[in-house]
Amino acid sequence: MIVTVTPNPCIDRTIEIDRLERGGLNRAKRSTAEAAGKGINVSCALAARGVATVAVLPLAQDSASTYLRLLADAIPIAAVPIAGSIRTNVSVIEADGTLTKLNEPGPTLTSEDVEAILVAASGIPAASWVVGCGSLPPGAPVDFYARLAAGASPGRRVAIDTSSEALGAAVCAGVALIKPNLDELEALVGRPLPTLGDAAAAARELIARGCHAVLVSLGPDGALFVEASAMSHAEARIDDVANTVGAGDALLAGFLAAGGDAGALGEAVAWSIAAIRSPGTRMRAATAVDRAAVIVHERIDPSRLLRP
């Protein structure tokens, strides 16, 4: 069982246009809306492939019916009722693949809401992984994910996918896995990381601070996995990208579904490929074609320049 915790879920609205004209009128060619949030995306990817999962989330009462209608029973949830209205995140995709995102802050959590979410996450039995995902809404303390990690045990590992101070606090709390992207990794160590070797060295620093392993999503350069005794790099070069939204969530879901260790990296990247070849947030299943595109390097090239 993999339990996801999403303290700031959202409705993802994706709008497709030819080209974004700042300050002008932009007409959409197509638009979709989906119940989302990073942990929700992870659970949806897992459930679609038969992996047992439960998603813990606050459910804002003013928009609960809309959110549940969009979710359409795709996953089992453990909802904590809160006041307010769920946020809407807008992704604008241009014909050349350029993505512009507008994310709302989300409803404010009270201290009672925060405690209820943590209790709900700890109360689900038989969880092999508890995965905290996404930004923190107003009112959530910076140590929210560190507090989530307090319930970890050898049979109940905790993974965190967030950013800024919340991610730094989780690293120091000794979580089993963190999943930053390159920008988030650079922010954690306070310097640019132009090469694959630089990224690997930065991941080693985070392990020295307390976390056990680091899975770095590198966009067009694939993904890097680093633990105390080993590291590996996987990538895939494809030319039919439809939508990069949710690619990191798919990477994490595939990694955990495949065992959550060094041997899972290739499958994780295959799930990510399936996601970026899918038009919306909900990814299709990874296929043999997706897996065939993946190259896993057991030895990294430290001088390789990383693309933005």
C-alpha positions in Angstrom: 0.0 0.0 0.0 1.3 3.5 -0.9 -0.3 6.4 0.9 -0.1 9.8 -0.6 -0.6 13.0 1.3 -1.5 16.2 -0.6 -2.0 19.2 1.7 -2.8 21.6 -1.1 -4.9 19.7 -3.8 -6.1 21.6 -6.8 -8.2 21.6 -9.9 -5.8 21.5 -12.9 -7.2 23.4 -15.9 -5.1 22.9 -19.1 -5.7 25.4 -21.9 -4.2 24.8 -25.4 -3.5 27.8 -27.6 -1.4 28.6 -30.7 0.8 31.2 -29.2 0.6 33.2 -26.0 0.1 36.9 -26.6 0.9 38.9 -23.5 -1.6 41.7 -23.0 -3.7 40.5 -25.9 -6.7 38.2 -26.5 -5.8 34.5 -26.5 -8.4 32.1 -27.9 -8.2 28.5 -26.6 -8.3 25.6 -29.0 -9.1 23.1 -26.2 -9.4 23.1 -22.5 -9.8 20.4 -19.8 -10.2 20.3 -16.1 -9.0 17.5 -13.8 -8.9 16.9 -10.0 -5.3 17.0 -9.2 -2.5 17.9 -6.8 0.9 16.2 -6.8 0.0 13.4 -4.4 -3.4 12.9 -6.2 -1.5 12.5 -9.5 0.8 9.9 -7.9 -2.1 7.9 -6.5 -4.0 8.1 -9.8 -1.0 6.8 -11.7 -0.6 3.9 -9.2 -4.2 3.0 -9.1 -4.5 2.9 -12.9 -1.9 0.2 -12.8 -3.3 -1.9 -10.0 -1.1 -0.7 -7.2 -2.9 -0.3 -3.9 -3.0 3.3 -2.8 -5.0 5.8 -0.7 -4.8 9.6 -1.1 -5.1 11.7 2.1 -6.2 15.3 1.4 -8.1 18.3 2.8 -11.4 18.7 1.0 -12.5 22.3 0.9 -16.3 22.4 1.5 -17.2 25.2 -1.0 -15.9 23.2 -3.9 -15.9 19.6 -2.6 -18.7 18.4 -4.9 -16.9 19.8 -8.0 -13.6 18.2 -7.0 -15.2 14.8 -6.3 -17.1 14.9 -9.6 -13.8 15.5 -11.4 -12.0 12.8 -9.5 -14.8 10.4 -10.4 -13.8 7.7 -7.9 -10.5 7.2 -9.7 -8.8 6.5 -6.3 -9.7 5.7 -2.7 -9.4 8.9 -0.6 -9.2 9.8 3.1 -10.6 13.3 3.1 -10.3 15.8 5.9 -13.1 18.4 5.6 -11.9 22.1 5.8 -13.4 25.5 5.1 -12.9 27.5 2.0 -12.6 26.7 -1.7 -10.0 24.5 -3.5 -7.4 26.3 -5.7 -7.4 26.2 -9.5 -4.0 25.9 -11.3 -3.9 26.9 -14.9 -1.5 25.4 -17.5 -1.3 27.2 -20.8 0.3 25.1 -23.5 1.4 26.6 -26.8 1.6 24.8 -30.1 5.4 24.5 -29.9 5.1 22.9 -26.4 5.9 25.9 -24.3 4.2 25.6 -21.0 3.1 28.6 -18.8 1.7 27.8 -15.3 -0.5 30.0 -13.0 -0.9 28.4 -9.5 -3.3 29.8 -6.9 -2.2 29.6 -3.2 -5.0 27.4 -1.9 -7.3 27.7 1.2 -5.8 28.5 4.6 -5.4 25.5 7.0 -5.9 25.9 10.7 -3.6 24.1 13.2 -6.5 21.7 13.8 -6.7 21.0 10.0 -3.0 20.3 9.9 -3.2 17.9 12.8 -6.2 16.1 11.3 -4.3 15.5 8.0 -1.3 14.1 9.8 -3.5 11.9 12.0 -5.4 10.6 8.9 -2.1 9.7 7.2 -0.8 7.9 10.2 -4.0 5.9 10.7 -3.9 4.0 7.4 -2.5 0.5 8.1 -0.2 -1.6 5.9 1.4 1.4 4.2 4.8 0.5 2.8 5.4 4.1 1.7 3.8 7.4 2.9 4.5 10.0 0.2 4.1 13.7 1.0 3.6 15.8 -2.2 3.3 19.4 -3.3 3.4 22.9 -2.0 2.1 23.8 1.4 -1.1 26.0 1.6 -1.4 29.1 3.7 -1.4 28.1 7.4 0.6 24.9 7.1 3.8 25.0 9.1 7.2 24.7 7.2 7.9 21.5 9.1 4.6 19.8 7.9 6.5 17.1 6.0 9.1 16.7 8.7 6.2 16.0 11.1 4.8 13.5 8.6 8.2 11.8 8.6 8.0 11.3 12.4 5.8 8.3 11.8 8.3 6.5 9.7 9.6 3.0 10.5 11.7 0.4 8.5 8.4 -1.0 7.1 6.8 2.3 6.6 9.1 4.6 4.6 8.5 8.2 3.9 9.2 10.0 0.6 8.8 13.8 0.0 8.3 15.8 -3.2 8.1 19.5 -2.3 10.3 22.6 -2.5 12.0 25.4 -0.6 12.1 25.4 3.2 9.6 22.5 3.5 11.9 20.3 1.5 14.9 21.4 3.5 13.1 20.5 6.8 12.2 17.1 5.4 15.8 16.4 4.4 17.0 17.1 8.0 14.2 14.9 9.3 15.8 11.8 7.8 13.2 10.8 5.2 13.9 7.7 3.1 13.6 9.6 -0.2 13.3 13.1 -1.6 12.4 13.9 -5.2 13.6 17.4 -6.2 13.9 18.7 -9.7 17.1 20.4 -10.7 15.9 23.9 -9.7 14.9 22.6 -6.3 18.2 20.8 -5.8 20.1 24.0 -6.7 18.0 25.9 -4.2 18.7 23.3 -1.4 22.5 23.6 -1.9 22.6 27.3 -2.8 24.5 27.1 -6.1 24.1 26.4 -9.8 24.5 22.8 -10.9 25.5 22.9 -14.6 26.7 19.2 -14.9 25.5 15.8 -14.0 28.5 15.4 -11.7 27.5 18.6 -9.9 23.9 17.3 -9.4 25.3 14.0 -8.1 27.6 15.8 -5.6 24.7 18.0 -4.4 22.5 14.9 -3.9 25.4 13.4 -1.8 25.4 16.6 0.3 21.7 16.1 1.1 22.3 12.5 2.1 25.0 13.8 4.5 22.3 16.1 6.0 20.0 13.2 6.8 17.9 11.8 4.0 18.6 8.3 2.7 18.3 8.7 -1.0 17.6 11.4 -3.7 15.7 11.0 -7.0 16.3 14.0 -9.1 14.1 14.8 -12.1 16.2 16.4 -14.8 13.6 17.2 -17.5 15.1 16.5 -20.9 18.1 14.8 -19.3 16.0 12.1 -17.6 16.5 11.3 -13.9 19.3 10.7 -11.4 19.1 8.4 -8.4 21.7 8.7 -5.7 22.1 6.8 -2.4 25.0 6.3 0.0 26.5 3.4 -1.9 25.5 3.9 -5.5 24.1 6.2 -8.2 22.6 5.8 -11.6 21.3 7.9 -14.4 18.5 7.1 -16.9 17.2 9.1 -19.9 15.1 8.8 -23.0 15.2 11.0 -26.1 11.8 11.4 -27.7 10.3 14.0 -30.0 6.6 13.6 -29.4 6.1 15.5 -26.1 2.4 16.4 -25.6 2.4 17.9 -22.0 5.1 17.9 -19.4 2.6 18.6 -16.5 2.7 15.6 -14.1 5.9 14.1 -15.5 7.6 14.4 -12.2 4.6 12.8 -10.4 4.7 9.9 -12.9 8.4 9.5 -12.3 7.9 9.2 -8.5 4.9 6.9 -8.9 6.8 4.6 -11.2 9.8 4.6 -9.0 7.8 3.5 -5.9 5.7 1.0 -7.9 8.9 -0.7 -9.1 10.3 -1.1 -5.6 11.7 2.3 -4.6 15.4 1.4 -5.0 18.2 1.8 -7.6 16.7 -0.9 -9.8 13.5 1.1 -10.2 15.0 4.0 -12.1 14.4 2.7 -15.6 10.7 1.9 -15.0 10.3 5.3 -13.3 11.6 7.1 -16.4 9.3 4.9 -18.6 6.3 6.1 -16.6 7.5 9.7 -17.0 7.7 9.2 -20.8 4.1 7.9 -20.8 3.1 11.0 -18.9 4.7 13.5 -21.3 3.2 11.7 -24.2 -0.3 12.1 -22.6 -2.3 15.3 -23.3 -3.6 15.8 -19.7 -2.5 15.4 -16.1 -3.7 11.8 -16.0 -1.0 9.7 -17.7 -1.7 6.7 -19.8 0.0 3.4 -18.9 3.7 3.0 -19.9 4.0 0.7 -22.9 6.8 -1.4 -24.4 7.6 1.5 -26.7 8.0 3.8 -23.7 10.3 1.3 -22.0 12.3 0.7 -25.1 13.2 4.4 -25.3 14.9 4.3 -21.8 18.6 4.1 -21.5 20.0 3.4 -18.0 23.6 4.4 -17.3 25.0 2.6 -14.3 28.0 4.9 -14.4 27.2 8.6 -14.8 29.1 11.1 -17.0 30.1 13.7 -14.5 31.1 16.3 -17.2 27.7 16.1 -19.0 26.1 19.5 -19.3 22.5 19.6 -18.1 19.9 21.3 -20.3 17.5 23.8 -18.7 
